[in-house]
Amino acid sequence: MIVDGKKVTTGSFNFTAAAQDRNAENLLTIDDAEVAKKYTENWYRRKEQSKPASIDVKVLWR
């Protein structure tokens, strides 16, 4: 997660009670605008290379 172009929060942490209380997850916040810039550039490169998702399967459960 890139916050205000100044901070980056990264890791395996899911924002749930289980993640906070029971699971072995990690979260790292980097307060560095240059690092945030690199993460932002990487995100846009990935976005440019991405393609729309399509679902061509039946839903077997509801």
Secondary structure in CASP SS format (residue, H / E / C, confidence):
PFRMAT SS
TARGET T0000
AUTHOR 0000-0000-0000
METHOD secondary structure of the structure
MODEL  1
M C 1.00
I E 1.00
V E 1.00
D C 1.00
G C 1.00
K C 1.00
K E 1.00
V E 1.00
T E 1.00
T E 1.00
G E 1.00
S C 1.00
F C 1.00
N C 1.00
F C 1.00
T C 1.00
A H 1.00
A H 1.00
A H 1.00
Q H 1.00
D H 1.00
R C 1.00
N C 1.00
A C 1.00
E C 1.00
N C 1.00
L E 1.00
L E 1.00
T E 1.00
I E 1.00
D E 1.00
D C 1.00
A H 1.00
E H 1.00
V H 1.00
A H 1.00
K H 1.00
K H 1.00
Y H 1.00
T H 1.00
E H 1.00
N H 1.00
W H 1.00
Y H 1.00
R H 1.00
R H 1.00
K H 1.00
E H 1.00
Q H 1.00
S C 1.00
K C 1.00
P C 1.00
A C 1.00
S C 1.00
I C 1.00
D C 1.00
V C 1.00
K C 1.00
V C 1.00
L C 1.00
W C 1.00
R C 1.00
END
